[in-house]
Amino acid sequence: MLKRMKRRIGIRIDMTPMVDIAFLLLIFYMATTTFKPPEKKQVDLPSSHSEIKLPETNLMTITVTEEDSVFVDYVVSRKKKVVEEGKEKEILIPDRIYQEATLQDLAQVITRMRITDRAAAALPLIIKADCDVSYGSMSRLMDALQGIDINKFSLVTEQETEVEKPEEGGS
């Protein structure tokens, strides 16, 4: 006697809730992620062997381009109170302040920034200068900084990677 096979019942899985959750997660991560603020002008940094990592916020940056354009900016994390589900929370939000300057009025721009924002007064100073900036421009920049009693700053460089050279005259 032959057994009859029972007819199989088709299973249908509704994928709508899974797609909804995927999009909610995507939106959540896009809304909460902080990206590095874009630079106004790109500079080609000189190379070095330094391995010191800089934080992304709480720094005052002076950018000097090859054409001697000067940009001063800083990113400060500020506390903001947010009410969520009836509870008050404090979150940190990065705030970017940006100012264009010349080498002649650089001291006034930095002084104005430090006076108007208390958070900027204590920020460490870094200089991002293009590798093709003239010596005279860097000398005027450092003279302007010394004029407002800033004698300590850092120069940002690219990490130099060592490339192995092939041996010559191999047999």
N, C-alpha and C positions, 0 to 999 in steps of 0.2 A: 503494500500500500504506500502510495506516495503521500507525503505530507505537503500540505499547501503552506506556502510561505505567507506569513501575515504581511499585510500591506504596511509599509513603513509610513509613519506620519511625519510630514515635513516640519522642521523646526525653523522658526523665523525669529531672529534676534533683532530687536530694535536698537540701532546704533545711535539714535538721536541724543540720549542722555550722555553718552560717552563723548560725542562731538561737542556738546554744550560744555562739559567739564574741561575739555582740552582748550576750547576758546577762552573760557574763564581764566584758566591758568596762564595762558598766553597773555591775556590782557593784564592780569595781575603782575606778572614779571615785567612787562613793558612799562607799566605805570610806576613800579617801585624801584626800577634800576636807575642808578645815576651814572651818566656817561661823562667822560672827560670833556670839558668844554672845548670847542674848536678854537684853534688859534687864528688870529686875524691874518697873520703872514707866516708862511713857513720859512724856517731858517735851517741852513745846513750847519749842524753843530760840528766843532772840531772833535777828533777822536782822542781817547785816552784809555788808560787801563783801570780807571776808578770803578769801584763796585758799590758805591754808596747809593742806596735807594732813597728817593725823595718822596715825601707824602704828597698826595694829590690835592689836599686842601690845607688851609692855614699857612700859605706861603705868599709873599709878595714877589712877583716876577717882573723883571725888566727885560723886554725882548728888543734886540737891536738887529735890524736887517742889514743886508749888504749895501743898501742905498742910504744908510744912516737914519732910517725911520725908527723911532723909539715908541714902544708901547708899554704901559705900566698896567698890570692887573693883579688882582688877588682874589682868591676864593676862600671864603670863610664859612664854616658850618655854624648856622644860627639855630637856636632852639625855638620851636614854634609849638604853641599849645593847640591840640586838636581834640575835639570831643568825638568819641567813638563809642557807640553803644551805651551812651549815658555816662561814660567815664572820661575824665580829662587825662590826656597823655601828652608828653613832650616828645617831639621828634626833631631830629637834626636835618636841616635843609641847607644844601650848599648855595651860597649867594656869591655871584661873580660881579666884581666891580672892575670896570675897564676904562682906561684913559689914554688918549694919544698925546704924545709930548714931543718936544725937540730936545736936543742936547743942551740948549741954552736955558730952557724953562723946566728941565727935569727936576731940579731941586724944589721948585715951587709946587709942582704937581705932587711929588711925594709928600711934602710937608702938608699940603692941603688934604690929601687922603688920610694922613695920620691924625690930623686935627679933627676932621669931620667924622671919622669912624674910630672909636676906641680900640676895636678889635684889630685894626690895621697897624696900630702903634707898636704892638709887640711882635709882629710877624717877622720871621727871618727873611732875609732878602736873597734872591737868587738872580743871576744874570744869564740869559740865554742869548748869546751873540753868534751871529753867522761867522763861519770860519774865514770869510773874505772881508770882514770889517776892518777898516784901516786902524793902524795903531793910534793915530791922532784922535779918532772918535772914541776909542776905549779910554784914552788918557783924559779926554774932556768929561766922559761919563764918571770916571773915578774921582776926578777933581770936584765934580758936582756933588757926589756922594760925601766926600770928605768935608765939603762946605756945610753940610747939614749934620755933621758928626756921625756918619755911618761909615765905620771903618772895617766892618766885618760883613762879608757876603760870600756867596758860593758861585762858581761858574759851572754851568751845566754843559756836559760833554756827552758824546756818543760812546757807547762801550765798543772798544776796539777788539775785533776778533782776529785771532792769529790764524793765518792760513799756512798750512804746511807747504813748503816749496819742494818740488820734485828734485831728486838728486841728479846732478849733472854727471855726464861721462859714465853712466852705468854700463856694465858689460853683460 
